[in-house]
Amino acid sequence: MPRLLLLLALLLLALLPCSAVSAAEPPSAIDHTMYKLATEMNDAPAQYFIGRKYYLGSNTAENKAEAARWLEMAAAKGHTKAAYYLGIMHLYGDGIQKNAVVAQKFLTLAANTNYADAQYELGNLYFFGHNGSKDIEQALRWYESAARERHANAQFQLGKILYGGIGVKEDRTLGKKWLELASENGIAKAREILNTTPSTTGGSDTGGNDNALLYMVNTAALENATPISTESALKQEILMAENGIVDAQYALGIRFLTGNGVDKNPHKAAEWIRKAAEQEHAGAQYRLGIMYRDGVGVPPSEDNAIKWLRLASNRGISKAQRDLNALQRNQLLARKNELTSNPAVTDPEAQFALGLMYIDGKGVDKDTGAALQWFLKAAQQDHLEAQFRLGEMYQGGIGVEPDLKSAKLWYSRAAGKGLEQASKALEGILRTEEQRFLNKELQSLKNSPIYPYLLNAIQGHASAKYEVGIMYIKGEHAPQDIQEGIRWLQNAAINGHTLAQLELGKIYMNGAQSVEQDYLIAFKWLEKAAQRGNSDAQYHLGNMYHSGLGITKSNDKAVNWFNLAARQGHKDARDFLVGCKNC
């Protein structure tokens, strides 16, 4: 009977129009197991999986229209993330026709399942009036729903609106609470707003503070600043810049640089762009580096140009890395004799410079082996770009045998210190490994207890990735495989899963079968979990500071973390504080 039902189902599928389910075989890169589940079993998670592959161009040609078709099938069956991504595609016209009404429908479907990303985007839709009219009350409702799910950007938006009285009655107490939570969750602009004077963020019941809204709400870089239409608007912009609103400082600098609404003045431009750069505005850091390189508004200085371009590059500005490399190569040629004649170079910048010379063959014979050694020396002194270069070399087998384990190690160290390009490279490796695993193992595990977790994990659910990781590490429902377990835990941890971050920290702190002890990586993951309020991570972090494990010993910081853990009832943290004579 089941076989007969399956044959009937397949017959019905064959008769369906193409808009429902395609009868053609997928590109060879798409996992055939998932394709069969999507077509033969009409399985929503599998349909979502295929839709996302087409959307991302993951091991297949990018095809947004085909992505939308598969996502619609999954969303029609109530798949939350499929509905969310369809909403985003319709909202921004990403590969399909822009339609805010349709976007609202799909985002609402996802938001009603308590999916924080959808709740946040729905808040944006109502706040900015993408659907034709603003609705502050609805915006606040959805922002608050996402904020209570610890969505940092939603906490920021909600706090900002309440604290500044933007379109609503001002509530500084509640606004401050949400801004502080956003700040704790990594939103630097939240602290900027809290540090401004009341007059710069105040509003009214009618939401008349539109110029403040421009800088407090729009978090995009203001490379193309909007024209100043009135003298009062310019005065308002200057007032906000003088009171430390970083985006206003940067926008004002760009105006003076380009003569947009004001008389062109490169010196004033440099002054305002520097203020924004010093507040860690990545676009301002890049612009200031270029101004130093070209001598615009400031005396030309290659050293200052390299300083600001490096800061911008570390914050993910790709063009900053390109311009930085060009400048460094010029300096290398000038220092060729000095560097190559001293085999005992100890300065990490000089070591990195030598690595660049040898890998590019600039001024010396190209020698990837020598480049690797110089990068290694610099990387061991925590030079982020050297760590990233080592990751590239190990990943690509440049001057060394390909070694993904070492590549992930160096990418992870650089990513842990905030190097955005290292984070992207690490995520790329993890995605590739995940696809390789799926292609080889998913079918064989179809009847295993781990199979449903794997299906959820490949949809991007961080909690499922964590569960899969633990199962592999413990050998439960699957053969024990520590490295495979760590890979899944890393994937969950990168997506903000606190328990995955804690587990990785413990693994690297203690070492495990086939895993070397590494206090630096352990500290990175434990710190992330501790900052998200995990008491076990706070306790372990306290121990690391107390004992100086991989970090500078600090009794004050140790006590601070032990106190945080103890307030949540952590017994070992309490016992430490009771027995600590110098606390």
BATI-76315 format. One record per residue (C-alpha): x, y, z; residue in three letters. Coordinates in steps of 0.5 Angstrom, whole numbers, plus 2048, in hexadecimal, padded with zeros to 3 digits. Example, Ala and Ser with C-alpha at 12.3 -4.5 7.8 and 13.67 -1.06 7.14 Angstrom:
residues 2
8197F7810ala;81B7FE80Eser;
END
This chain:
residues 583
800800800met;805805802pro;8098047FBarg;8028057F7leu;80180B7FBleu;80880E7F9leu;80780C7F2leu;8008107F2leu;8048167F5ala;8098167F0leu;8048157EAleu;80081B7EDleu;80781F7EEleu;80881E7E6ala;8018217E5leu;8038277E9leu;80482E7E5pro;80C8307E5cys;80A8357EAser;8088307EFala;80E82B7EFval;81382B7E9ser;8148247E6ala;81B8257E3ala;8218237E7glu;8258287EBpro;82C82A7E9pro;8318257EBser;8338297F1ala;82D8297F5ile;82C8237FAasp;82881E7F6his;82681B7FDthr;8228227FFmet;8208237F8tyr;81C81C7F8lys;81981E7FFleu;8178257FCala;8148227F6thr;81181B7F8glu;81081C7FFmet;80E8237FEasn;812825804asp;81282C806ala;81982C80Apro;81C829803ala;81982E7FFgln;81B833803tyr;822830803phe;8228307FBile;81F8377FBgly;82583A7FFarg;82A8377FBlys;82783A7F5tyr;8278417F9tyr;82E8407FBleu;83183D7F5gly;8348387F9ser;8378337F5asn;8328357EFthr;83183B7EBala;82D8407EFglu;8268417EDasn;8218457F1lys;81B8437EDala;81C83C7EEglu;81E83D7F5ala;8178417F6ala;81383B7F3arg;8168367F8trp;81683B7FEleu;80E83C7FCglu;80D8347FCmet;810834803ala;80D83A806ala;806837804ala;807832808lys;80983680Egly;81083680Ehis;81283C812thr;81983E80Flys;81683D808ala;811842809ala;81684780Ctyr;81B847806tyr;815848801leu;81384E805gly;81A851805ile;81A84F7FDmet;8148537FChis;815858801leu;81C85A7FDtyr;81A8587F6gly;8208537F7asp;82084F7F0gly;8188507F0ile;8138557EFgln;81385A7F5lys;80D8597F9asn;80C85C800ala;805859801val;8078527FFval;80D853803ala;809855809gln;80584F808lys;80B84A809phe;80E84E80Eleu;80884D812thr;807846811leu;80F845814ala;80E84A819ala;80884781Casn;80C84181Dthr;810845822asn;81684581Dtyr;81A84B81Fala;81D84D819asp;81684E816ala;81485281Bgln;81985781Btyr;818857813glu;811858814leu;81285E819gly;817861814asn;81186080Fleu;80C864813tyr;811869816phe;81486B80Fphe;80D86B80Cgly;80F866806his;808864805asn;80686B804gly;80486D80Bser;80886E811lys;80586A817asp;80A86C81Dile;805868822glu;80686181Egln;80D86381Dala;80E863825leu;80A85D826arg;80F859821trp;81585C823tyr;81385A82Aglu;812853828ser;818852825ala;81C85682Bala;819851830arg;81C84B82Cglu;82384F82Darg;823852826his;829857826ala;82785C821asn;81F85B823ala;82285D82Agln;825863827phe;820866823gln;81B865828leu;81F86882Dgly;82186E828lys;81A86F827ile;81787082Eleu;81E873831tyr;81D87982Bgly;81687982Bgly;816878824ile;80E878822gly;80C876829val;80C879830lys;813879832glu;815873837asp;81C874839arg;81C86F83Fthr;81986983Aleu;81D86C834gly;82486C839lys;82286483Blys;822862833trp;828866831leu;82C863837glu;82A85C835leu;82C85E82Dala;832860830ser;83485A834glu;83285682Dasn;83785A829gly;834860826ile;839865827ala;83486B825lys;82F86982Bala;83586C82Farg;83687282Bglu;82F87482Cile;82F873833leu;835877834asn;83287D830thr;82E883834thr;827883835pro;826889830ser;82988582Athr;82487F82Athr;81E88282Dgly;818882829gly;810883829ser;80A87F829asp;809881822thr;81087E820gly;81288581Dgly;81A88481Easn;81B881817asp;822883817asn;82487F81Dala;82087981Aleu;82487A814leu;82B878818tyr;82887481Emet;82486F819val;82886F813asn;82E86A814thr;83186A80Dala;83786E80Bala;835875809leu;83A875803glu;8358787FFasn;83387D804ala;82C880802thr;82B888800pro;82A88D805ile;824890803ser;823896809thr;82889A80Dglu;824897813ser;826890811ala;82D891810leu;82D894817lys;82A88E81Agln;82F88A817glu;83588E81Aile;83188E821leu;831886820met;83888581Eala;83A88A823glu;837886828asn;83A87F826gly;83587C822ile;83A87881Dval;836877817asp;83587F817ala;83C880818gln;83E87C812tyr;83987F80Eala;83B88680Fleu;84288480Dgly;840881807ile;83C888805arg;84288C806phe;846887802leu;8418877FCthr;83E88E7FDgly;83788B7FEasn;833891801gly;839894804val;83F898801asp;844892800lys;84A892805asn;84E88C806pro;85188E80Chis;84A88F810lys;84988880Cala;84F88580Fala;84D888816glu;846885816trp;84887E813ile;84E87D818arg;84887E81Elys;84487981Bala;84A874819ala;84C875820glu;845872822gln;84786C81Eglu;84386E818his;845869813ala;84486D80Dgly;847873810ala;84D86F812gln;84E86D80Atyr;84D875808arg;85287780Dleu;85787280Bgly;856874803ile;85687C805met;85D87B809tyr;85F877803arg;85D87C7FEasp;85F882802gly;858885802val;856889808gly;85C88680Cval;86488680Bpro;865880806pro;86787A80Bser;868873809glu;869870810asp;862874812asn;85F87180Cala;86186A80Dile;85E86B814lys;85786D812trp;85786880Dleu;859862811arg;853864816leu;84E865810ala;85085E80Dser;85085B814asn;84985D814arg;84785A80Egly;84885F809ile;84B85B803ser;84D8617FFlys;851863805ala;85585D804gln;85785E7FDarg;8598657FEasp;85D863804leu;86185D800asn;8638627FBala;866867800leu;869862804gln;86D85F7FEarg;86F8667FCasn;872866803gln;87585F803leu;8798617FDleu;87C867800ala;87E863806arg;88085D802lys;88885D804asn;88685F80Cglu;88185980Cleu;885853808thr;88C85580Bser;889853813asn;88784C814pro;88584D81Bala;87F85281Aval;87B852820thr;87685881Easp;86F85481Cpro;86E85A817glu;875859814ala;874851814gln;86D852810phe;87085780Bala;87685280Aleu;87084C809gly;86D851804leu;873852800met;87584B7FFtyr;86E8497FDile;86D84E7F8asp;87584E7F6gly;8758557F6lys;87C8577F7gly;87E8507F9val;87E8497F5asp;8778467F6lys;8778417FCasp;87183F7FFthr;87483B804gly;878841807ala;871845807ala;86E83F80Bleu;873840810gln;873847811trp;86C847811phe;86C842816leu;87184681Blys;86C84C81Aala;86684881Bala;869845822gln;86984C824gln;86284D823asp;86385181Chis;85C850819leu;85D851812glu;86384C812ala;85E847816gln;859848810phe;85F84780Barg;86184180Eleu;85A83E80Egly;85A840806glu;86083C805met;85E836809tyr;857836806gln;85A8377FFgly;861832800gly;8658387FEile;86C837801gly;86A831805val;86582B804glu;85E82D804pro;85B82C80Casp;85482E80Dleu;85582D814lys;85B832815ser;857837810ala;851837815lys;85683881Bleu;85983E818trp;852841815tyr;84F84081Cser;854844820arg;85484A81Bala;84C84981Bala;84C849823gly;850850823lys;84B85381Egly;84E852817leu;848852813glu;84B84E80Dgln;84E849811ala;846848814ser;84484780Clys;84984280Aala;84883E810leu;84183E80Fglu;84283C808gly;84683680Aile;84183480Fleu;83C834809arg;840830804thr;84182B80Aglu;83A82B80Bglu;83882A804gln;83D824803arg;83A821809phe;833821807leu;83581E800asn;839818803lys;835817809glu;82E819809leu;82B814806gln;82F80E80Aser;82C811810leu;82581280Elys;82280D813asn;82780F818ser;82481381Epro;82981981Cile;82581A816tyr;82081E818pro;82582381Btyr;829823815leu;823825811leu;82282B816asn;82982D816ala;82A82D80File;82483280Fgln;829837813gly;82583581Ahis;82B83781Fala;828832824ser;82882C820ala;82F82E81Elys;83182E825tyr;82D827826glu;830824820val;837826823gly;83682382Aile;83481D827met;83A81C823tyr;83F81E828ile;83B81982Dlys;83A813828gly;832813829glu;82E812823his;83481281Fala;83B80F81Fpro;840814823gln;84381981Fasp;84681F823ile;84882381Dgln;84282281Aglu;83E824821gly;84382A821ile;84182C81Aarg;83A82C81Ctrp;83B830822leu;83F83581Fgln;83983681Aasn;83483781Fala;83983B823ala;83A84081Eile;83384181Dasn;832843825gly;83183D828his;83383E82Fthr;833836831leu;83783582Bala;83C83A82Dgln;83D838834leu;83E831831glu;84483382Dleu;847837832gly;847831837lys;84A82C831ile;85083182Ftyr;851833837met;85282B839asn;854828832gly;851822830ala;85281C82Bgln;85581F825ser;854826827val;85A82A82Aglu;85982E830gln;85983582Easp;85783B833tyr;85784082Eleu;85183D82Aile;84E83B831ala;84E842833phe;84B84482Dlys;84584082Etrp;844840835leu;844848835glu;83E848830lys;83A843834ala;83C84783Aala;83A84D837gln;83384A835arg;83284883Dgly;83484183Dasn;836840844ser;83A83A843asp;83E83E83Eala;83F844843gln;84283F848tyr;84783C843his;849843841leu;84A845848gly;84E83F849asn;852841842met;854848845tyr;85584584Chis;85A840849ser;85D844843gly;85B83F83Eleu;85D842837gly;85B84983Aile;85E84E83Ethr;85D84C846lys;858851849ser;855850850asn;85085584Fasp;84D853848lys;84D84C84Bala;84984E851val;84485284Casn;84384C848trp;84284784Fphe;83D84C852asn;83984C84Bleu;83884584Cala;837845853ala;831849852arg;82E84484Egln;82F83F853gly;83583C851his;838838857lys;83F837855asp;84083F853ala;83C84085Aarg;84183B85Easp;84783F85Aphe;84584585Dleu;844843864val;84B840864gly;84E846861cys;85284A866lys;854850861asn;84D85185Ecys;
END
